[in-house]
Amino acid sequence: MAENNEVIIEQQEPGQQKNKIERREGEPTAAFKGATWAAFILGASSYLIGLYNATMELNEKGYYFAVLVFGLYSAVSLQKAVRDREEGIPVTNIYYGISWFAFIIAVSLMAIGLYNAGSIILSEKGFYGMAFVLSLFAAITIQKNIRDTQRARERELL
């Protein structure tokens, strides 16, 4: 390891000189960040394109759109609250509880909505469910990457 908590990774391709890529200790790699954003874009855009092309009523489309937005927000909020508590950053019990409650409600609304949707065939239900879960997971991971990068930069300044 180098000074200032930097990790130096040496890469060499055949016939080329060694390149040094500097990354702060604890910072996610560019490949991981890119994969996370790609998963989010793939999940959210698939969900939204599927919703746009669906033959369901406009109010149903609005319901599924609102559930996606609520789910994304609640997932990121929950991840932040859980991580803050784990790191000893004060989080009130009410905010922590509301974060869990909102996340559970969002996932439940999606599951109940898909279960009761008579106009959607089973393969479409699976598609919406998987795109929803992928989007939530990717949003959580993006928030984690942003926080890890920020923390690595703060450590470097110390």
C-alpha positions in Angstrom: 0.0 0.0 0.0 1.1 3.5 -0.7 0.9 6.6 1.5 -2.5 8.3 2.2 -4.4 4.9 2.2 -4.1 4.5 -1.5 -4.2 1.1 -3.1 -2.0 0.9 -6.2 -3.0 -1.8 -8.7 -0.6 -2.6 -11.5 -2.1 -3.7 -14.8 -0.1 -4.8 -17.8 -1.3 -5.9 -21.2 1.0 -7.8 -23.5 3.5 -5.5 -25.3 2.6 -2.4 -23.2 4.2 -0.6 -20.3 2.8 -1.0 -16.8 -0.1 1.4 -16.0 -0.8 2.4 -12.4 -4.4 2.9 -11.4 -4.7 4.6 -8.0 -7.8 3.8 -5.9 -8.4 4.9 -2.3 -8.7 2.2 0.3 -12.3 1.2 0.8 -13.5 2.7 -2.5 -15.4 0.5 -4.8 -13.7 -0.3 -8.2 -14.9 1.5 -11.3 -16.0 -1.9 -12.7 -18.2 -2.5 -9.7 -19.7 1.0 -9.9 -20.3 0.6 -13.6 -22.0 -2.8 -13.1 -24.2 -1.3 -10.4 -25.3 1.5 -12.6 -25.9 -0.9 -15.5 -28.0 -3.1 -13.3 -30.1 -0.1 -12.2 -30.6 1.2 -15.7 -31.4 -2.2 -17.0 -33.9 -2.9 -14.2 -35.6 0.4 -14.1 -35.8 0.9 -17.9 -37.0 -2.6 -18.5 -39.8 -2.1 -15.9 -40.7 1.3 -17.4 -40.6 0.2 -21.0 -42.7 -2.9 -20.0 -45.2 -0.6 -18.2 -45.3 1.8 -21.2 -46.1 -1.0 -23.6 -48.6 -2.8 -21.3 -52.2 -3.0 -22.3 -53.5 -2.2 -18.8 -55.5 0.8 -17.9 -53.7 4.1 -17.2 -54.6 4.0 -13.5 -53.0 0.6 -13.2 -49.8 1.9 -14.9 -49.8 4.8 -12.5 -50.1 2.4 -9.6 -47.1 0.3 -10.7 -45.1 3.4 -11.4 -45.8 4.8 -8.0 -44.9 1.5 -6.4 -41.5 1.5 -8.2 -40.7 5.1 -7.1 -41.8 4.4 -3.5 -39.8 1.2 -3.5 -36.6 2.8 -4.7 -36.9 5.6 -2.1 -37.7 3.3 0.7 -34.9 0.9 -0.2 -32.3 3.7 -0.2 -33.7 5.2 3.0 -33.6 1.8 4.7 -30.0 1.1 3.6 -28.9 4.5 4.9 -30.7 4.0 8.3 -29.3 0.5 8.8 -25.7 1.5 7.8 -25.9 4.7 10.0 -26.8 2.5 13.0 -24.1 0.0 12.2 -21.5 2.8 12.1 -22.7 4.4 15.3 -24.3 7.5 13.6 -27.4 8.4 15.5 -30.7 7.3 13.9 -33.9 7.8 15.8 -36.0 4.7 16.4 -39.0 6.3 14.7 -37.0 6.9 11.4 -35.5 3.5 11.6 -38.9 1.9 12.1 -40.5 4.0 9.3 -37.8 3.0 6.9 -38.4 -0.7 7.5 -42.2 -0.1 7.4 -42.0 1.8 4.1 -39.8 -0.9 2.5 -42.1 -3.7 3.6 -45.1 -1.8 2.4 -43.5 -1.1 -1.0 -42.6 -4.8 -1.6 -46.0 -5.9 -0.3 -47.9 -3.5 -2.6 -45.9 -4.9 -5.6 -46.6 -8.5 -4.6 -50.3 -7.9 -3.8 -50.7 -5.9 -7.0 -49.2 -8.5 -9.2 -51.0 -11.4 -7.4 -54.4 -9.7 -7.9 -53.7 -8.4 -11.5 -56.1 -10.4 -13.6 -55.2 -8.6 -16.9 -51.5 -9.6 -16.6 -50.2 -13.0 -17.7 -47.9 -15.0 -15.4 -44.8 -14.3 -17.4 -45.4 -10.6 -17.3 -45.9 -10.8 -13.5 -42.6 -12.4 -13.2 -41.0 -9.8 -15.5 -42.3 -6.9 -13.4 -41.3 -8.6 -10.2 -37.8 -9.3 -11.3 -37.3 -5.8 -12.8 -38.6 -4.3 -9.5 -36.3 -6.4 -7.3 -33.3 -5.7 -9.6 -34.0 -2.0 -9.5 -34.3 -1.9 -5.7 -31.1 -3.9 -5.2 -29.2 -1.7 -7.7 -30.4 1.5 -6.0 -29.2 0.2 -2.6 -25.8 -0.7 -4.1 -25.5 2.7 -5.8 -26.1 4.4 -2.6 -23.6 2.2 -0.8 -21.0 2.9 -3.5 -21.5 6.7 -3.2 -21.1 6.5 0.5 -18.0 4.3 0.3 -16.4 6.6 -2.2 -17.2 9.6 0.0 -15.8 7.9 3.1 -12.6 7.0 1.2 -12.1 10.6 0.1 -12.7 11.8 3.6 -10.1 9.4 5.0 -7.6 10.6 2.4 -8.0 14.2 3.6 -7.2 13.2 7.2 
